[in-house]
Amino acid sequence: MSTGQTFRNKAQDLKGRITERIGRATRNRRLQREGRTDRISGNLKQSSDKIKNAFRR
């Protein structure tokens, strides 16, 4: 896994957290769902990369 991919996945996770909190603050359910989706997607990508790295060694 390259450093760029790691950075992108963490950035997606952070973007999702921010979007979700903005959605909560404004009571906008669409933003909440969008943020949750981004957050979960970023976490899954990070997890899969960690699993790949574990089996490489």
C-alpha positions in Angstrom: 0.0 0.0 0.0 1.4 3.4 -1.0 1.5 6.4 1.3 -0.8 8.2 -1.1 -3.5 5.6 -0.8 -3.2 5.7 3.0 -3.5 9.5 3.0 -6.5 9.3 0.6 -8.3 6.8 2.8 -7.7 8.7 6.0 -8.8 11.9 4.3 -12.0 10.3 3.1 -12.6 9.1 6.7 -12.0 12.6 8.1 -14.3 14.2 5.4 -17.0 11.8 6.3 -16.7 12.6 10.0 -16.9 16.3 9.3 -19.8 16.0 6.9 -21.7 13.8 9.4 -21.2 16.3 12.2 -22.4 19.2 10.0 -25.4 17.1 9.1 -26.2 16.5 12.8 -25.7 20.2 13.7 -28.0 21.3 10.9 -30.4 18.4 11.3 -29.8 17.5 7.6 -30.3 13.7 7.2 -28.9 13.6 3.7 -25.6 15.1 5.0 -25.6 12.7 7.9 -26.0 9.7 5.5 -23.4 11.0 3.1 -20.9 11.5 5.9 -21.5 8.1 7.4 -21.1 6.5 4.0 -17.7 8.3 3.4 -16.5 7.5 6.9 -17.4 3.8 6.7 -15.9 3.6 3.2 -12.6 5.1 4.3 -12.5 2.8 7.3 -13.1 -0.3 5.1 -10.4 0.7 2.7 -8.0 1.1 5.6 -8.9 -2.2 7.0 -8.5 -4.1 3.7 -5.1 -2.5 3.2 -4.0 -3.5 6.7 -5.1 -7.1 6.0 -3.2 -7.2 2.8 -0.1 -5.9 4.5 -0.4 -8.6 7.3 -0.4 -11.4 4.7 2.6 -10.0 2.8 4.9 -10.5 5.7 
